[in-house]
Amino acid sequence: MEVDIVVCGSGAAGLTAAVVAANAGLEVLVVESTPWFGGTTAFSGGGAWLPGHRHMAETGSADSREEVETYLRAVLGDKYDPEIIGAFLDNAPAMVAHMEDSSQVRFVANDVPDYEPEHAGWKAGRMLLTADFDTRLLGKLRNRLRPPRRDMGLFHSMQVSMFDPAMFKRFHKSAAAFRYTAARFVRYLADRLRYGRGMRVVNGNALVARLLLSASERGVTLWTEARASELIFTAGAVTGVKIERNGKSEAVDVRGGVVLATGGFGANPEMRTRFIPHADYGWSLQPEGCRGDGIAMGIAAGGAINEGNVANGIWQTTSGYPRADGSMEISIHAFGDRHCPGSLIVDAATGQRFVNEAGNYQRFGQTMHKAGVRYAWMISEAPAARKYGIGLAKPWPFPIRPWLRKNYVVADRTIAGLTGKIGIDSGVLCATVEQFNRNAALGMDPQFQRGADAYSRYNADPDHKPNPSLGPLRTAPFYAVQIRPGELSTLAGLVTNGKAQVLRQDGRPVPGLYAAGLDNNSIWSGHYPGGGCSIGPAMTFGYIAARHIAGTLAARA
Ligand SMILES: Cc1cc2nc3c(=O)[nH]c(=O)nc-3n(C[C@H](O)[C@H](O)[C@H](O)COP(=O)(O)OP(=O)(O)OC[C@H]3O[C@@H](n4cnc5c(N)ncnc54)[C@H](O)[C@@H]3O)c2cc1C
């Protein structure tokens, strides 16, 4: 078989490259090693940080290249790479326009603030979300769309978008929220009866579905259970790739290039142990296919993995409970609970707070690692746990009792009583809570400035005064859940240039070899300027790689 381009991996990076290449008239093959398309992208929130995008005015805000550069220089410090960041900022707006005008991808504006609003140049609205999607449009391909993580939706297969919880919670307070909630539940019930599962997909699942439909409409060849295993070279250039498929190894020749987009190494225990602090204490939330294959192929081609990042993962505040089948049910404390009044988080070893609990998850994880906190306890008063949830124990009307029975949530009538159950010194924890309560009642956190900035207020309770993120823990029972470090994705990847070409150790590109998404080293070197800072660059560098291959082929013709 011979094609113009082989894309290894079917997440945001790979499928964007495939669609853009097909739009340029190239013959494209996508190989996906697992039975499902979508990778970690299909598990994700589908947010994409794409400054300069054309929807900014819809957020009521305005942006400029100067402001985003100011912000990024402040966040990244000496990790600001003008070539890579310049390529991203030049191409991100064009990628958004290309995908919306020439594929099924549709983005949705929103007002999520950047993650480090203490720096000049920050904005709300640089991240775009993906419009919901009806998988009936995918036909049979929908059976090969990776379902989201089991712990992320409601009931059997009801997917919940970023906008849903706010509306669901207000269903008894406004007619619009009631109509919205009723429509979602009725549609889900109808789908269950007719198709056996919910057909409306949202977030990263909708992004993959939209990319898949676009690829299939453009005649891209899409293979599942096809694992790229080895690159083929002619005179130092990549001219093919070996694929393991149906128990056989077959060589596919490429005229233009190979794009490595196999989603990093979250499912590779050796690489996790090497690059992820406290890997054994936490969890990777990536699916089983992300085993570092692309990075290994890049290294075998003479490339190198970047060893200079400030962090090698997108850290997340997680808690988990083992299921009967040995898998973990994991809660990502990314919204609600830890950001809201009536709770705090302490180091399990010292009983003291160590971080602004409502800050962005990357900074939370970095602080946790730097302080050597292997695990922590989130402690909440009863009304807060019922109103905002506490990990897997969702807010009212969902019952908390099953989680108490499983001992995932530990409870006691007093904070002192709780300490005996979670192994923290009683005097220390009571003093920590008392000090927190005194300031929280006044809406202040002199220790960590929780609730003082736009981001830590954004995910909190807007109706709570004087500070949406701060309130004392006063009403029994008190609940505790063990917080462990987890990572949404790995970030250490291959060294590339602004054209997404994999670089040899001497800095020269390997002809015909490109990397995008998590196989490409984090363009932020482990910092995380805003929500969507993985998928935004993944799609943009997929776009850059495809266009570079198309340009090279056109120049040769
Ligand atoms: C719960 C959760 C929420 C998240 N939310 C966001 C968010 O809102 N915004 C954001 O920016 N990031 C988010 N992330 C992170 C983000 O989803 C990933 O970093 C990103 O989607 C990775 O995209 P990718 O294309 O590099 O890899 P993937 O989407 O993982 O795709 C790689 C694919 O390659 C396949 N593959 C592996 N090896 C081979 C091989 N040898 N041959 C062929 N195929 C292979 C894999 O099976 C996989 O399907 C989230 C992550 C999680 C877990």
The ligand as an ORCA input file, in Angstrom:
! r2SCAN-3c Opt
* xyz 0 1
  C     -10.550     13.452     31.867
  C      -9.657     14.282     30.991
  C     -10.048     15.575     30.651
  C      -9.214     16.357     29.833
  N      -9.674     17.580     29.406
  C      -8.884     18.326     28.582
  C      -9.364     19.539     28.034
  O     -10.528     19.929     28.199
  N      -8.506     20.257     27.257
  C      -7.227     19.838     26.984
  O      -6.496     20.538     26.290
  N      -6.788     18.659     27.453
  C      -7.586     17.882     28.210
  N      -7.142     16.663     28.622
  C      -5.864     16.162     28.067
  C      -6.078     15.852     26.579
  O      -7.256     15.107     26.421
  C      -4.924     15.080     25.933
  O      -3.698     15.617     26.353
  C      -5.027     15.175     24.407
  O      -6.337     14.893     24.009
  C      -4.045     14.236     23.728
  O      -4.315     14.200     22.358
  P      -3.399     13.321     21.375
  O      -3.995     13.451     20.040
  O      -1.976     13.685     21.580
  O      -3.525     11.828     21.937
  P      -4.765     10.857     22.125
  O      -6.043     11.586     22.097
  O      -4.475     10.033     23.326
  O      -4.718      9.923     20.842
  C      -3.639      9.041     20.639
  C      -4.142      7.745     20.035
  O      -3.034      7.016     19.501
  C      -3.269      5.637     19.689
  N      -1.997      4.897     19.578
  C      -1.063      4.665     20.532
  N      -0.031      3.964     20.030
  C      -0.321      3.747     18.722
  C       0.369      3.081     17.675
  N       1.561      2.518     17.873
  N      -0.222      3.011     16.469
  C      -1.444      3.574     16.254
  N      -2.130      4.225     17.209
  C      -1.570      4.332     18.435
  C      -3.866      5.597     21.077
  O      -4.539      4.377     21.303
  C      -4.794      6.812     21.043
  O      -6.076      6.448     20.594
  C      -7.967     15.849     29.404
  C      -7.588     14.546     29.744
  C      -8.422     13.775     30.526
  C      -8.012     12.372     30.872
*
